[in-house]
Amino acid sequence: MKLKYILLLLLVGFAITSCSKDSNSDTNETVVPDEINDFVWKAMNSWYYWQSNVANLSNSKIASGNKYANFINGKTPDALFYSLLYQRGTVDRFSWIENSNEVVYASKIAEVKKSGGFSYGLYPKDANNVNLVALINYVVPDSPAALAGLKRGDVITKINAKQLTSSNYDQLTYTQMVLTLAENVAFTSSALVTTDKATTITVTQADIDENPVAYYEKKVYGSKNIGYLVFNSFKSDYNDELNAAFAKMKTDGINELVLDLRYNGGGSLETAIALAQMINGSFTNKPYVYLDFNDKHNSEDGFENLSDKVRIFNLVDNEPTYEREETVNSLSLTRIYVLVSFQTASASELTIQCLKKYISVTTIGEETVGKFVGSNTLYDCPEFNYTSYDNRSTKHQWQLQPITFSYYNKDKDVNPSKITPDYDINPYSTFLNLVEFGNVKDPYLKKALELITGQTLRTNTQKAETALTFRNDNLASFNPTNAAKGLYIEDFKSLKSK
């Protein structure tokens, strides 16, 4: 299967179905299916990856006339949608539906989105898993968070004057928020303990198109020219910046690479394939990833191959729009070191699983999310198989993002539940050592450099007393998965045409 660039994202979708009148054999009255719910059910019936496992998505359901209409009516679209998921929260942790009050975007990647401009990870303060803190992973330059003084390594303890908990952390995504930061962080044998600063920080969201190529540095150790690249999202409208970063690495003579995907929740499949080519470049036209859809869309199944070209996109009405093609800049590396965390998901996991069939990939950090699936963005347009943004209905603004496919490496190996790192790092150790990108005090980067150089790097890294006595090994469960970038393909119509 040629790369049919599909808006497959682990993130957002939409579709519609026409209303039809069904007769009631007993009363001769018809129950008219709710138009939006009719769209939700039929789109799910067509595309949902686990459709055959959900009795209420069976083809026979729609043949039942008024029973079908009565089943879908009387529910809100989101209630209907979530009732149709297969083992929601366990097997399907990632599907969702959304209603935009202003505009339906082509992809929930939200290339430009309302944001405070900071990325964070949520950590329980103790074994009760109720009280949390949010550790700032990084701050987008010139964002509201940066202007307010927030920085990488800050610890949020309160949101709008209340202790951050498992019940209110969603307020971190509010349009405006008042944050209380920790003055000090310490550990006992059973808890993370903080003392608060007296002052607070107010952050108001703004439209941000975040550059995912967040940081690059060349580090030289003897004959080792080591590139350290922080890549925070597979955003296709930054394919040219990513390619330019690898051009710079070629100029710098990089012969080892540390790829930091700790905060990367996924994104464009096209970008993921291009990244693999940039890292090595010796396997052009070889199969890289296999996509598997449900039985109704077996024609979409197949391999996506590595290419020596990458398509460049610009945003038009917040939709990635093809502009031109560039030759991929390749480093010809035969091994890389990847930093991972409990927030590493989807296209990032794909990069690890698929690339290691061609070169050596060493992972350092924590267990990843375990998101080896993706989705079409489904729009309200049954005549276009629910996949056309341009032909969507404008009568309502509901859109679906169900899981519609799973992916595998070129040998179709069974995926693990999560990627277990080759070298484990205690995630709580970052609280005392989360310094600016590139600083070797960072325990993850330090470990990678030691593996590459064979040297022990002496730093003033502080040790968390909780290294062995207090640790939560399921941090992914405390961090919202729907916010992850997901896995998508730019243009569904062209997936088979290349």
Salt bridges, closest charged atoms under 4 A:
GLU35 OE2 - LYS395 NZ 3.01
ASP38 OD2 - LYS42 NZ 3.24
GLU98 OE1 - LYS108 NZ 3.50
ASP154 OD1 - LYS151 NZ 3.04
ASP196 OD2 - LYS158 NZ 3.58
ASP207 OD1 - LYS114 NZ 3.59
ASP209 OD1 - LYS235 NZ 2.76
GLU217 OE2 - LYS219 NZ 3.06
ASP252 OD1 - LYS248 NZ 3.38
GLU256 OE2 - LYS224 NZ 3.29
GLU256 OE2 - ARG335 NH2 2.58
ASP260 OD2 - ARG262 NH2 2.66
GLU270 OE2 - ARG311 NE 3.00
GLU300 OE1 - LYS4 NZ 1.89
GLU323 OE1 - ARG324 NH1 2.37
GLU326 OE2 - ARG324 NH2 2.84
ASP380 OD2 - HIS396 NE2 2.27
ASP411 OD2 - LYS357 NZ 3.04
ASP411 OD1 - LYS410 NZ 3.19
ASP413 OD2 - LYS357 NZ 2.86
ASP424 OD2 - ARG471 NH1 2.93
ASP442 OD2 - ARG152 NH2 3.48
ASP442 OD2 - ARG262 NH2 2.74
GLU450 OE2 - LYS446 NZ 2.92
ASP473 OD1 - ARG471 NE 2.77
ASP491 OD1 - LYS493 NZ 3.32
